[in-house]
Amino acid sequence: PPTEMKLAPTLVLVTLSTHLGMLSAQKINGWYPCSQQTFASPTTATPGISLSPPGSIESIFGSTLDVSTTLPTNATFAVECAEVTMPLCHDGICKDATNGTVTIFLKRKRSTKPATKSIWLLQGGPGASSVGLEPIMASLNAMPALGGAVDVYTMDHRGTGRSSRLTCSAAQVETSGSPSKGEITVDNFATC
């Protein structure tokens, strides 16, 4: 049936309502209006080079989710973007004497009715932004089975897309002569 959706290994759908409470404890620059689609038309990049060309999600998931027919042509939903400041290191994972932070990009499509639930679309990676998930955000928001009462969220993982790039210039980790040969490891965090 059209209300069912199959999941592919590279796409993770997570239903969360308490996750937003965690975000409110972080420094967020506020939600501001933004475009539903990051790119207005497909890029001119050589096929296979771009990590997230606008039409790529349809080619990967075309058999499980037909974006062009699922989204009504007259569908308009409020789209908002924000950036949240998160710690570079979390307790129990690593120690960071400088209390470094990274900026994480968030995008949401608000429901057309009072929402009691949220759906998070997370890129399976590695290293890809959430740009390819934008057509699915619109489709989920417009699905009759959800009744317009679900907020749909996505984000760019740290170091991808519109989120802060992870770098370690103080330790010169990204140079070819570094002990880790350009790879940032947990051991480098304290000096970054």
C-alpha positions as CSV (number, residue, x, y, z in Angstrom):
1,P,0.0,0.0,0.0
2,P,1.1,3.6,-0.6
3,T,1.1,4.4,3.1
4,E,3.8,1.9,3.9
5,M,7.5,2.7,3.3
6,K,10.4,0.3,3.1
7,L,13.7,1.4,4.7
8,A,17.0,1.0,2.9
9,P,20.2,0.4,4.9
10,T,21.7,3.8,4.2
11,L,18.6,5.6,5.4
12,V,17.6,5.6,9.1
13,L,14.2,6.8,10.1
14,V,14.0,7.6,13.8
15,T,10.8,8.7,15.5
16,L,11.7,10.9,18.5
17,S,9.7,13.3,20.6
18,T,12.1,13.6,23.5
19,H,15.1,14.5,21.3
20,L,13.9,18.1,20.9
21,G,14.1,18.5,24.7
22,M,17.8,17.7,24.4
23,L,18.2,20.4,21.7
24,S,16.6,23.0,23.9
25,A,19.4,22.6,26.4
26,Q,22.0,23.4,23.7
27,K,22.8,26.8,22.3
28,I,20.6,27.2,19.2
29,N,20.6,30.3,17.0
30,G,16.8,30.2,16.5
31,W,14.7,28.8,13.7
32,Y,14.6,30.9,10.6
33,P,12.8,30.5,7.3
34,C,14.8,28.7,4.6
35,S,14.3,26.9,1.3
36,Q,12.8,23.5,1.1
37,Q,15.4,22.5,-1.5
38,T,19.0,23.4,-1.1
39,F,19.6,23.3,-4.8
40,A,17.0,24.5,-7.3
41,S,18.2,22.2,-10.1
42,P,20.6,19.3,-10.5
43,T,24.3,20.2,-10.3
44,T,26.5,20.1,-13.3
45,A,29.1,18.0,-11.6
46,T,30.4,14.9,-13.2
47,P,28.2,11.9,-12.4
48,G,29.7,10.0,-9.4
49,I,31.7,12.9,-8.1
50,S,29.0,14.8,-6.1
51,L,28.2,13.2,-2.7
52,S,24.6,14.4,-2.7
53,P,23.2,15.6,-6.0
54,P,19.5,16.7,-5.7
55,G,18.0,13.8,-7.7
56,S,20.2,11.1,-6.1
57,I,17.7,10.0,-3.5
58,E,15.1,9.2,-6.1
59,S,17.5,7.0,-8.0
60,I,18.4,5.1,-4.9
61,F,15.0,4.8,-3.4
62,G,12.8,5.1,-6.5
63,S,11.3,1.7,-6.1
64,T,10.3,2.3,-2.4
65,L,9.3,6.0,-2.4
66,D,8.1,7.8,-5.5
67,V,8.8,11.5,-4.5
68,S,7.2,12.9,-7.6
69,T,3.8,11.3,-7.1
70,T,3.8,11.3,-3.3
71,L,4.1,15.1,-2.9
72,P,1.0,17.0,-4.1
73,T,1.8,19.8,-6.5
74,N,0.0,22.3,-4.3
75,A,1.8,21.2,-1.1
76,T,3.4,24.1,0.8
77,F,4.8,23.6,4.3
78,A,6.8,25.9,6.5
79,V,10.5,25.0,6.3
80,E,12.9,26.3,8.9
81,C,16.6,26.0,9.5
82,A,18.8,26.5,12.5
83,E,22.3,25.9,13.8
84,V,22.9,24.4,17.2
85,T,26.2,24.6,19.1
86,M,27.3,21.2,20.4
87,P,30.4,20.1,22.4
88,L,33.3,18.7,20.4
89,C,33.8,16.0,23.1
90,H,31.1,14.4,25.1
91,D,31.6,13.1,28.7
92,G,32.9,9.5,28.6
93,I,34.0,9.7,25.0
94,C,37.0,12.1,25.1
95,K,38.4,15.0,27.1
96,D,38.8,18.5,25.7
97,A,40.5,21.0,28.0
98,T,39.4,23.8,25.7
99,N,35.7,22.9,25.7
100,G,35.6,23.1,21.9
101,T,32.3,23.2,20.1
102,V,31.0,22.4,16.6
103,T,28.0,23.9,14.9
104,I,25.4,21.4,13.6
105,F,22.9,22.4,10.9
106,L,19.2,21.4,11.4
107,K,16.2,21.7,9.0
108,R,12.6,21.0,9.8
109,K,9.2,21.0,8.1
110,R,6.5,21.9,10.5
111,S,3.3,20.0,10.5
112,T,0.1,21.6,9.2
113,K,-1.7,20.6,12.4
114,P,-0.6,20.6,16.1
115,A,2.2,18.0,16.1
116,T,2.7,15.5,18.9
117,K,5.4,13.5,17.2
118,S,8.6,14.1,15.2
119,I,10.3,12.0,12.5
120,W,14.1,12.5,12.1
121,L,15.7,11.6,8.7
122,L,19.4,10.8,9.2
123,Q,21.8,10.4,6.3
124,G,23.5,7.0,6.5
125,G,26.8,8.4,5.3
126,P,29.6,8.1,5.4
127,G,30.3,11.8,4.9
128,A,27.2,12.8,3.1
129,S,25.0,15.8,4.0
130,S,21.2,15.7,4.4
131,V,20.6,17.5,1.1
132,G,19.5,14.2,-0.6
133,L,16.8,13.7,2.1
134,E,15.0,17.0,1.4
135,P,12.6,15.5,-1.2
136,I,11.6,12.8,1.3
137,M,11.0,15.4,4.0
138,A,8.4,17.0,1.8
139,S,6.9,13.6,0.9
140,L,6.6,12.5,4.5
141,N,5.0,15.7,5.6
142,A,2.4,15.4,2.8
143,M,1.5,11.7,3.4
144,P,-2.2,11.2,4.2
145,A,-1.3,8.4,6.7
146,L,0.4,11.0,8.9
147,G,-2.5,13.4,8.8
148,G,-0.2,16.4,8.6
149,A,0.4,16.1,12.4
150,V,4.1,15.2,12.3
151,D,7.1,17.5,12.2
152,V,9.9,16.2,10.0
153,Y,13.5,17.0,10.9
154,T,16.9,16.3,9.3
155,M,20.5,17.4,10.1
156,D,24.0,17.4,8.7
157,H,26.2,15.3,10.9
158,R,29.2,17.1,12.4
159,G,31.8,17.6,9.7
160,T,29.4,17.2,6.8
161,G,27.4,19.6,4.6
162,R,26.4,22.8,6.3
163,S,27.7,21.7,9.7
164,S,31.1,22.7,11.0
165,R,34.0,21.0,9.3
166,L,36.0,18.9,11.7
167,T,39.6,20.1,11.6
168,C,42.7,20.0,13.8
169,S,45.0,22.8,12.6
170,A,46.7,23.3,16.0
171,A,48.1,19.8,15.9
172,Q,48.7,19.9,12.1
173,V,46.9,16.5,11.9
174,E,45.8,17.2,8.4
175,T,49.3,17.5,7.0
176,S,50.9,14.6,5.1
177,G,53.7,14.4,7.6
178,S,51.5,14.0,10.7
179,P,51.9,10.8,12.8
180,S,48.3,9.8,11.9
181,K,48.9,10.6,8.2
182,G,46.0,13.1,8.0
183,E,43.4,11.2,10.0
184,I,41.9,12.9,13.0
185,T,41.6,10.4,15.9
186,V,40.3,10.7,19.5
187,D,43.9,11.1,20.7
188,N,44.1,14.4,18.8
189,F,41.0,16.1,20.3
190,A,42.7,17.6,23.3
191,T,45.2,19.5,21.1
192,C,42.7,20.6,18.4
